[in-house]
Amino acid sequence: MKKAVIIPAVKKNVAFYDDLIKKMAGQSLIERVINKAKEIAKPEDIYVVTDSEEICLISQRKGVRYFVEKSLKLLPGAI
């Protein structure tokens, strides 16, 4: 069975500024999520959807695919 993981990482929707990229114990939240996703799917089957260039750079360094759209805004309760 083929698996894919889609990670919505929209900075506009976080409670506090830079929550997704702030480091705790040497790792950001987005890095932790990508690492967990790699436990269940291959890196080429992991997709990060974001509105942030910083998150794109982290995704690229982690070897996963990403899609960036500056005007992206998730609707409340959409996920």
N, CA and C atoms as an extended XYZ file, in Angstrom:
237
Properties=species:S:1:pos:R:3:atomname:S:1:resname:S:1:resid:I:1 pbc="F F F"
N         0.845       -1.181        0.000 N   MET     1
C         0.000        0.000        0.000 CA  MET     1
C         0.886        1.238        0.000 C   MET     1
N         0.638        2.143       -0.910 N   LYS     2
C         1.409        3.371       -1.007 CA  LYS     2
C         0.822        4.426       -0.072 C   LYS     2
N         1.709        5.121        0.630 N   LYS     3
C         1.277        6.149        1.579 CA  LYS     3
C         1.836        7.503        1.158 C   LYS     3
N         1.100        8.552        1.490 N   ALA     4
C         1.567        9.925        1.288 CA  ALA     4
C         1.196       10.726        2.524 C   ALA     4
N         2.038       11.667        2.866 N   VAL     5
C         1.782       12.533        4.010 CA  VAL     5
C         1.770       13.971        3.514 C   VAL     5
N         0.713       14.695        3.845 N   ILE     6
C         0.603       16.109        3.497 CA  ILE     6
C         0.640       16.896        4.797 C   ILE     6
N         1.596       17.807        4.907 N   ILE     7
C         1.772       18.592        6.123 CA  ILE     7
C         1.374       20.043        5.833 C   ILE     7
N         0.251       20.506        6.384 N   PRO     8
C        -0.118       21.911        6.214 CA  PRO     8
C         0.677       22.751        7.217 C   PRO     8
N         1.546       23.612        6.728 N   ALA     9
C         2.393       24.445        7.591 CA  ALA     9
C         2.200       25.912        7.218 C   ALA     9
N         1.036       26.432        7.519 N   VAL    10
C         0.676       27.804        7.161 CA  VAL    10
C         0.957       28.709        8.349 C   VAL    10
N         1.937       29.589        8.199 N   LYS    11
C         2.353       30.452        9.308 CA  LYS    11
C         1.256       31.425        9.734 C   LYS    11
N         0.377       31.787        8.808 N   LYS    12
C        -0.698       32.730        9.139 CA  LYS    12
C        -1.701       32.132       10.129 C   LYS    12
N        -1.744       30.816       10.241 N   ASN    13
C        -2.737       30.154       11.086 CA  ASN    13
C        -2.220       29.749       12.459 C   ASN    13
N        -0.963       30.055       12.791 N   VAL    14
C        -0.427       29.635       14.086 CA  VAL    14
C        -0.821       30.627       15.168 C   VAL    14
N        -0.846       30.145       16.401 N   ALA    15
C        -1.251       30.996       17.521 CA  ALA    15
C        -0.226       32.085       17.819 C   ALA    15
N         1.048       31.741       17.722 N   PHE    16
C         2.110       32.693       18.006 CA  PHE    16
C         3.065       32.770       16.825 C   PHE    16
N         3.615       33.941       16.579 N   TYR    17
C         4.522       34.158       15.456 CA  TYR    17
C         5.715       33.209       15.542 C   TYR    17
N         6.054       32.580       14.452 N   ASP    18
C         7.193       31.667       14.318 CA  ASP    18
C         7.079       30.389       15.153 C   ASP    18
N         5.886       29.981       15.528 N   ASP    19
C         5.695       28.715       16.258 CA  ASP    19
C         6.275       27.523       15.500 C   ASP    19
N         6.114       27.515       14.199 N   LEU    20
C         6.531       26.362       13.401 CA  LEU    20
C         8.039       26.260       13.228 C   LEU    20
N         8.754       27.389       13.348 N   ILE    21
C        10.202       27.355       13.117 CA  ILE    21
C        11.027       27.647       14.364 C   ILE    21
N        10.363       27.971       15.459 N   LYS    22
C        11.086       28.224       16.711 CA  LYS    22
C        11.677       26.910       17.209 C   LYS    22
N        12.949       26.961       17.614 N   LYS    23
C        13.624       25.737       18.051 CA  LYS    23
C        13.407       25.463       19.530 C   LYS    23
N        13.121       24.191       19.809 N   MET    24
C        13.021       23.696       21.185 CA  MET    24
C        13.837       22.413       21.232 C   MET    24
N        14.793       22.345       22.141 N   ALA    25
C        15.680       21.180       22.257 CA  ALA    25
C        16.398       20.910       20.936 C   ALA    25
N        16.762       21.986       20.218 N   GLY    26
C        17.541       21.845       18.999 CA  GLY    26
C        16.777       21.541       17.730 C   GLY    26
N        15.451       21.456       17.803 N   GLN    27
C        14.646       21.120       16.628 CA  GLN    27
C        13.391       21.966       16.584 C   GLN    27
N        13.028       22.408       15.376 N   SER    28
C        11.783       23.162       15.230 CA  SER    28
C        10.605       22.202       15.121 C   SER    28
N         9.407       22.727       15.318 N   LEU    29
C         8.191       21.914       15.232 CA  LEU    29
C         8.049       21.289       13.844 C   LEU    29
N         8.329       22.069       12.804 N   ILE    30
C         8.190       21.533       11.447 CA  ILE    30
C         9.200       20.414       11.199 C   ILE    30
N        10.410       20.530       11.746 N   GLU    31
C        11.405       19.460       11.615 CA  GLU    31
C        10.928       18.192       12.317 C   GLU    31
N        10.341       18.349       13.492 N   ARG    32
C         9.813       17.193       14.235 CA  ARG    32
C         8.711       16.494       13.447 C   ARG    32
N         7.830       17.283       12.848 N   VAL    33
C         6.726       16.715       12.066 CA  VAL    33
C         7.263       15.975       10.841 C   VAL    33
N         8.228       16.568       10.163 N   ILE    34
C         8.816       15.919        8.988 CA  ILE    34
C         9.496       14.613        9.389 C   ILE    34
N        10.224       14.624       10.498 N   ASN    35
C        10.885       13.403       10.970 CA  ASN    35
C         9.867       12.310       11.303 C   ASN    35
N         8.761       12.671       11.923 N   LYS    36
C         7.700       11.694       12.220 CA  LYS    36
C         7.082       11.165       10.933 C   LYS    36
N         6.873       12.059        9.962 N   ALA    37
C         6.307       11.641        8.685 CA  ALA    37
C         7.231       10.647        7.976 C   ALA    37
N         8.540       10.833        8.119 N   LYS    38
C         9.502        9.916        7.499 CA  LYS    38
C         9.446        8.518        8.113 C   LYS    38
N         8.880        8.407        9.306 N   GLU    39
C         8.714        7.094        9.935 CA  GLU    39
C         7.600        6.284        9.285 C   GLU    39
N         6.667        6.973        8.608 N   ILE    40
C         5.537        6.258        8.011 CA  ILE    40
C         5.488        6.318        6.489 C   ILE    40
N         6.296        7.200        5.884 N   ALA    41
C         6.298        7.319        4.421 CA  ALA    41
C         7.698        7.662        3.934 C   ALA    41
N         7.930        7.399        2.659 N   LYS    42
C         9.211        7.740        2.043 CA  LYS    42
C         9.294        9.260        1.862 C   LYS    42
N        10.503        9.830        1.921 N   PRO    43
C        10.642       11.283        1.756 CA  PRO    43
C        10.007       11.828        0.474 C   PRO    43
N        10.047       11.058       -0.608 N   GLU    44
C         9.453       11.537       -1.865 CA  GLU    44
C         7.924       11.526       -1.826 C   GLU    44
N         7.330       10.934       -0.787 N   ASP    45
C         5.877       10.899       -0.632 CA  ASP    45
C         5.392       11.826        0.483 C   ASP    45
N         6.258       12.737        0.915 N   ILE    46
C         5.908       13.718        1.953 CA  ILE    46
C         5.852       15.090        1.300 C   ILE    46
N         4.751       15.794        1.522 N   TYR    47
C         4.528       17.103        0.916 CA  TYR    47
C         4.214       18.126        1.997 C   TYR    47
N         4.934       19.232        1.996 N   VAL    48
C         4.685       20.330        2.928 CA  VAL    48
C         4.018       21.447        2.136 C   VAL    48
N         2.866       21.898        2.605 N   VAL    49
C         2.129       22.991        1.973 CA  VAL    49
C         2.264       24.195        2.892 C   VAL    49
N         2.824       25.293        2.374 N   THR    50
C         3.143       26.411        3.239 CA  THR    50
C         3.025       27.758        2.539 C   THR    50
N         3.102       28.810        3.344 N   ASP    51
C         3.146       30.178        2.842 CA  ASP    51
C         4.471       30.842        3.233 C   ASP    51
N         5.443       30.049        3.684 N   SER    52
C         6.687       30.570        4.239 CA  SER    52
C         7.915       30.067        3.476 C   SER    52
N         8.798       30.998        3.125 N   GLU    53
C        10.056       30.637        2.480 CA  GLU    53
C        10.959       29.873        3.444 C   GLU    53
N        10.910       30.222        4.727 N   GLU    54
C        11.732       29.524        5.732 CA  GLU    54
C        11.351       28.047        5.828 C   GLU    54
N        10.071       27.777        5.817 N   ILE    55
C         9.601       26.394        5.893 CA  ILE    55
C         9.959       25.646        4.611 C   ILE    55
N         9.938       26.329        3.481 N   CYS    56
C        10.390       25.710        2.221 CA  CYS    56
C        11.847       25.298        2.324 C   CYS    56
N        12.670       26.164        2.892 N   LEU    57
C        14.093       25.870        3.038 CA  LEU    57
C        14.319       24.672        3.964 C   LEU    57
N        13.585       24.623        5.066 N   ILE    58
C        13.684       23.481        5.986 CA  ILE    58
C        13.252       22.203        5.273 C   ILE    58
N        12.162       22.269        4.526 N   SER    59
C        11.664       21.107        3.783 CA  SER    59
C        12.697       20.628        2.774 C   SER    59
N        13.291       21.569        2.078 N   GLN    60
C        14.311       21.232        1.085 CA  GLN    60
C        15.501       20.556        1.758 C   GLN    60
N        15.952       21.074        2.881 N   ARG    61
C        17.087       20.489        3.604 CA  ARG    61
C        16.766       19.101        4.145 C   ARG    61
N        15.505       18.863        4.484 N   LYS    62
C        15.076       17.565        4.996 CA  LYS    62
C        14.790       16.579        3.866 C   LYS    62
N        14.815       17.048        2.625 N   GLY    63
C        14.641       16.161        1.487 CA  GLY    63
C        13.210       15.789        1.165 C   GLY    63
N        12.256       16.655        1.537 N   VAL    64
C        10.852       16.391        1.216 CA  VAL    64
C        10.342       17.448        0.240 C   VAL    64
N         9.261       17.136       -0.433 N   ARG    65
C         8.680       18.053       -1.414 CA  ARG    65
C         7.869       19.133       -0.701 C   ARG    65
N         7.750       20.284       -1.344 N   TYR    66
C         6.989       21.375       -0.747 CA  TYR    66
C         6.279       22.172       -1.825 C   TYR    66
N         5.236       22.837       -1.412 N   PHE    67
C         4.473       23.728       -2.283 CA  PHE    67
C         4.284       25.029       -1.525 C   PHE    67
N         4.692       26.135       -2.119 N   VAL    68
C         4.566       27.436       -1.454 CA  VAL    68
C         3.595       28.319       -2.223 C   VAL    68
N         2.721       28.949       -1.475 N   GLU    69
C         1.759       29.902       -2.024 CA  GLU    69
C         1.579       30.995       -0.971 C   GLU    69
N         2.052       32.199       -1.278 N   LYS    70
C         2.018       33.309       -0.311 CA  LYS    70
C         0.603       33.660        0.146 C   LYS    70
N        -0.378       33.509       -0.710 N   SER    71
C        -1.744       33.891       -0.359 CA  SER    71
C        -2.522       32.754        0.313 C   SER    71
N        -1.834       31.680        0.635 N   LEU    72
C        -2.483       30.514        1.224 CA  LEU    72
C        -3.072       30.835        2.589 C   LEU    72
N        -4.305       30.383        2.806 N   LYS    73
C        -4.949       30.533        4.095 CA  LYS    73
C        -5.892       29.351        4.279 C   LYS    73
N        -5.629       28.562        5.295 N   LEU    74
C        -6.505       27.417        5.568 CA  LEU    74
C        -7.757       27.893        6.299 C   LEU    74
N        -8.862       27.285        5.989 N   LEU    75
C       -10.102       27.613        6.668 CA  LEU    75
C       -10.167       26.912        8.016 C   LEU    75
N       -10.717       27.547        9.030 N   PRO    76
C       -10.840       26.893       10.335 CA  PRO    76
C       -11.628       25.592       10.211 C   PRO    76
N       -11.106       24.532       10.807 N   GLY    77
C       -11.783       23.249       10.781 CA  GLY    77
C       -11.618       22.473        9.495 C   GLY    77
N       -10.771       22.972        8.578 N   ALA    78
C       -10.594       22.297        7.296 CA  ALA    78
C        -9.805       21.002        7.442 C   ALA    78
N        -9.004       20.912        8.477 N   ILE    79
C        -8.184       19.710        8.664 CA  ILE    79
C        -8.495       19.089        9.996 C   ILE    79
